[in-house]
Amino acid sequence: MEVKGVAFLARQMMVVQEHGEPAWRTFISQFSEKDPRFAQTVMPVTRLPVDSFVRFNEALVQHFYGGDPRAWWQFGIKSAEYALSRGQLKTMFATGDLRRFLLFTPGIWKSYFTAGELLVRPEPEYTELRIAGVPRPHLYFELSVMGFASGGLQMLGASNPRHEVIKGFSRGHPEVIYRFYVS
């Protein structure tokens, strides 16, 4: 499994916005000593080995967020806010396109990761998102992807959005299943 450079660049942009360019440069310089592939320019189409990408995210969360894994959920929310307000999804969805947005999320998965899949199952009461077939299950994938779904629903005007965790890497399962309830 590889992670496309666009995921790395999203983290870079977020850290620079929150902590400043000098803080980012210091962090990435130190991290590059442990993993030299991060000393090279990462482009949106660059393919990063999943193990390196996971170690990068763990170090980033430790360095900037005190090791709090909830930061990955916030990464997802902020990515959705950016994508729907200024990014590639800005013109694709209108307020109220909640189910349509959730049905689109497998395309987001494919634009970031080369293995595993995100599946959507719409039901009358909820929409279920399932992450399956990830060769390197990690909390990053669960929280950032489901955080993206949650943040997107909020951006598109969901009133009282909530979710239920059915299965998760966070609970030792080999797959992730969340149910999103929106009204």
C-alpha positions in Angstrom: 0.0 0.0 0.0 1.2 3.5 -0.9 -0.1 6.9 0.1 -0.2 9.6 -2.5 1.7 12.8 -1.8 -1.4 14.8 -1.7 -2.1 13.4 1.8 1.4 14.6 3.0 0.9 18.0 1.4 -2.4 18.4 3.2 -0.7 17.8 6.5 2.1 20.2 5.6 -0.4 22.9 4.7 -2.3 22.4 8.0 0.8 22.5 10.1 2.1 25.6 8.4 -1.3 27.4 8.9 -1.4 26.4 12.6 2.2 26.6 13.6 4.1 28.5 11.0 6.6 27.7 8.3 9.6 27.7 10.6 8.0 25.1 12.9 7.2 22.9 9.9 10.7 23.2 8.5 12.3 22.2 11.8 10.0 19.2 12.2 10.4 17.9 8.7 14.2 18.4 8.8 14.4 16.4 12.1 12.0 13.7 10.8 14.0 13.4 7.5 17.0 12.3 9.5 15.0 9.2 10.4 13.4 8.7 7.0 15.4 10.4 4.2 12.5 10.1 1.6 10.9 13.1 3.4 14.0 15.2 2.6 13.0 15.1 -1.0 10.3 17.2 -2.5 7.0 15.5 -2.2 4.6 16.1 -5.1 0.9 15.4 -5.2 1.5 12.3 -7.3 4.5 11.1 -5.2 3.9 7.6 -3.8 4.9 7.1 -0.2 5.2 3.6 1.4 2.5 3.2 4.0 4.9 2.4 6.8 6.8 5.6 6.2 3.6 7.6 6.0 2.3 6.1 9.2 5.5 6.9 11.1 5.5 10.4 9.7 1.9 10.9 11.0 2.7 9.4 14.4 5.8 11.8 14.7 3.7 14.8 13.6 1.0 14.1 16.1 3.5 13.6 18.8 5.4 16.7 18.0 2.6 19.2 17.4 -0.4 17.7 19.3 1.2 16.0 22.3 0.5 12.5 20.9 -3.3 13.0 21.0 -4.8 10.6 18.4 -7.9 12.8 18.2 -5.7 15.1 16.1 -6.3 12.7 13.2 -10.0 13.3 13.4 -9.4 17.0 13.3 -7.1 16.5 10.2 -10.1 14.9 8.5 -12.5 17.7 9.5 -10.1 20.4 8.4 -9.5 18.6 5.1 -13.2 18.5 4.4 -13.6 22.2 5.3 -10.8 23.1 2.9 -12.0 20.8 0.1 -15.6 22.0 0.3 -14.8 25.7 0.7 -11.7 26.3 -1.3 -10.5 23.0 -2.8 -11.4 20.5 -5.4 -14.9 19.8 -4.1 -16.1 23.4 -3.8 -18.3 23.3 -6.9 -19.4 19.7 -6.7 -21.7 19.9 -3.7 -24.3 22.3 -2.5 -25.8 22.8 1.0 -28.0 19.8 1.7 -26.1 17.3 -0.5 -25.4 15.1 2.5 -26.1 11.6 1.1 -24.6 12.5 -2.2 -21.4 13.6 -0.4 -21.2 10.4 1.5 -21.8 8.4 -1.7 -18.8 10.3 -3.2 -16.3 9.5 -0.4 -14.9 6.3 -2.0 -13.5 8.5 -4.7 -11.7 10.5 -2.0 -10.2 7.2 -0.7 -8.9 6.3 -4.1 -7.3 9.7 -4.6 -5.2 9.3 -1.4 -4.5 5.5 -1.1 -3.5 2.7 -3.5 -4.9 -0.2 -1.5 -7.9 -1.0 0.6 -11.3 0.5 -0.2 -14.0 2.7 1.2 -17.5 1.3 0.7 -20.8 3.1 1.2 -24.1 1.5 2.0 -27.1 3.9 2.1 -29.9 2.8 4.4 -33.2 4.7 5.1 -32.0 5.6 8.7 -28.3 6.1 8.1 -25.4 5.9 5.7 -22.7 3.4 6.5 -19.1 3.9 5.6 -16.8 0.9 5.6 -13.0 0.8 5.2 -11.9 -2.7 4.3 -8.8 -4.5 2.8 -6.2 -2.1 4.3 -3.0 -4.1 4.5 -1.6 -1.8 7.3 -4.6 -1.0 9.6 -3.8 2.2 11.6 -5.8 4.7 13.5 -4.8 7.4 11.1 -6.9 5.8 8.3 -10.0 5.4 10.5 -10.0 8.8 12.1 -8.9 11.0 9.3 -11.3 9.4 6.8 -14.3 9.3 9.1 -13.4 12.8 10.4 -13.5 13.9 6.7 -17.0 12.5 6.3 -18.1 14.2 9.5 -16.6 17.5 8.6 -18.1 17.4 5.1 -21.6 16.8 6.5 -21.2 19.8 8.8 -19.9 21.9 6.0 -22.9 20.9 3.8 -25.4 22.0 6.5 -26.3 18.8 8.4 -28.2 19.6 11.4 -27.4 17.5 14.4 -25.0 15.1 12.5 -23.9 12.1 14.6 -22.1 8.9 14.0 -21.9 5.4 15.6 -18.8 3.3 15.5 -19.7 -0.3 14.7 -16.1 -1.5 14.1 -12.8 0.2 14.0 -9.0 -0.2 13.9 -9.3 1.7 17.2 -11.2 -1.3 18.6 -8.9 -4.0 17.2 -11.0 -4.9 14.2 -9.5 -5.6 10.8 -12.0 -3.2 9.2 -13.8 0.1 10.0 -17.6 0.6 10.0 -19.2 3.9 10.9 -22.9 4.8 10.6 -23.7 8.4 9.9 -27.1 9.7 10.9 -28.1 13.1 9.5 -31.3 15.1 9.5 
